[in-house]
Amino acid sequence: MIVTKAALRLLVAIVLLLTLLPTSSGIKAQDDPCLQLVEKIFAQVGQTCTDLKRDSVCYGHVKLSAEAREGVDLSTFTFETAGDMVSLKDLKTLKLGEMNLDNEEWGIAFIRLRANLPDVAAGQFVTMIAFGDTEIWEAADNTGAPMQAFYVRTGVGEKEICGKLPTDGILLQSPSGANKVELTINEVKFSIGSTILIQAPPATAYHPSMMRIFTYMGEVEASWMAAGDKKESSTYAKKGQQIIVPLDDKQRPVAPPINQCGTDFMYGISHLNEYATRNGLFPPEVVDPADSTKMSVSYSKSGRTYTFTDKSTIPPEAKVKDRVWEFGDGEKMSGEKVSHTYTYGGTYELIYTIYFESGATKSMHIPLDVEGPAKPELIPADTPSCEGTIKGTANIRTGPSRDFEAITKFSDGTLVKIIGIVPPGEWYKLVMKELTPAYVSTELVKDVKCSAGFTLPEVK
């Protein structure tokens, strides 16, 4: 599946529209049948699943089905009624049923994952509550601890059962007071130090398939690198924000993650988090003094040399361990005040992170437009390439590059050079004299001549 520029514009428009919708924060549980059912079911799950061990999953509530990995002894793999528990290393897929208010059905799976952090106590976990019309399966190439890399697909986004209360998805909480946990979800790397809601509905008539990460508490960062690219595309979301990743029909990313400020699900997520905490599924919230830190940075510049100073307001009881400045060009430095000279002009993202002795972190992202000569694009001499001409008027489509906006159209017969398959049969990189490299769909190219060992589909 290829997501066009127009489709991405529609995606952003839909998300912006959703963020403007009014919330329903005035509704109380006793007046809402959805909240009543959620509260009742979470209480039941809390009674049957709280003894769950690490790297295991508990059958929380109907309807729910699990498929064992090939070679697993099925006589010991029992996952049919509430309270049944199996090891994640034996699990191939997990499918949950959507909410049915009339029958009081709502598929719930309670999951505890290993936190891949050396300083995390044995009793701490990455906790996941999968619910509603949700399917989870582990990445085939995951050879480490179970479910450190997995895929997820949730119900069709346009079907609302309970308004602003999410009824499909995964509520995930990382260990309190620890550094960020690394997980790969739908081939996107996430650094999670927070409580988040994950949804990944398929495509509809109104929007393409996409993964949405809603940040309820803390901060989450998403990173993805397209095949053939040399640098990851990343973004982050703080409390109340969301990350969106366009997906193909196999739940794989087709464009970089983007941040959308604001979400209409905060009301619903707050209830899910409250019921999970009240019933022992999530640990009681521990307030870290570092949470009250107000990040602030000032900077001055002279040419391409920038001087950055930390102006953050930090509570006295929050002890700082380190201050790290990542300048966006691969260089970083520690200190309360630092200076850095950029070799080339361009747009960079400065990431400033304060590390506290408690294990908490606070980050701030600052975009910088540095004036100066552009960094030359280095293409190895032995890189396979082709030359061809455009077939008909061709609109540049969104691809894994962020600089596609530099070119809008090619005319019939325009000569282009193509390098690198990104991935085979889908995206190819164009290099044109005095123009920024971009990506274009292969079906637009004809009269192709390629170097030895490099083939390219074309239109006759």
Number of C-alpha atoms within 10 A of each C-alpha: 13 19 18 18 16 11 17 17 11 15 19 17 12 13 17 15 11 14 16 11 11 9 16 14 11 7 11 11 14 9 9 11 13 21 20 14 18 22 19 13 21 23 17 16 23 21 15 19 22 15 12 19 18 19 20 19 25 27 27 29 25 21 23 26 17 20 15 20 15 10 7 12 10 12 6 8 18 13 18 15 15 19 23 16 24 21 18 22 16 18 22 16 18 19 24 26 21 22 24 15 15 6 7 15 18 25 26 30 29 26 26 24 21 20 25 16 13 9 10 17 11 10 8 17 23 21 24 22 23 28 28 26 23 27 24 20 19 21 18 10 8 13 10 9 14 19 23 19 22 20 21 24 26 25 20 17 17 12 8 13 15 15 14 18 21 24 25 31 25 28 24 22 25 25 23 23 19 20 22 24 20 20 20 19 21 22 18 21 17 21 18 24 25 22 23 27 25 22 24 28 25 20 17 11 6 11 20 21 27 24 25 22 26 29 29 27 18 21 23 27 20 27 19 23 19 18 13 15 14 8 11 12 18 18 18 23 23 21 19 19 22 25 23 23 23 25 25 17 14 13 21 19 25 21 24 24 23 20 20 20 15 20 23 22 22 23 18 20 21 15 17 22 19 14 21 22 16 16 18 16 25 23 16 13 8 8 10 16 16 24 14 13 17 13 16 13 15 11 13 11 13 8 12 15 13 17 14 18 15 18 14 14 11 16 13 10 9 17 14 17 13 14 19 17 24 16 21 16 14 6 10 15 15 14 14 16 16 16 15 16 13 18 14 15 16 15 14 15 16 17 16 23 18 23 18 20 13 17 17 22 24 19 17 16 14 12 12 15 11 19 13 13 10 12 10 7 8 6 8 7 7 7 10 16 22 18 19 20 21 22 19 14 13 18 16 19 23 25 25 24 18 14 13 18 14 12 15 11 12 18 13 15 15 15 19 19 19 27 21 18 19 17 11 13 12 16 25 23 23 20 17 13 8 6 10 14 19 25 24 20 19 20 17 20 26 21 14 20 16 16 12 9 7 14 15 20 14 16 13 10
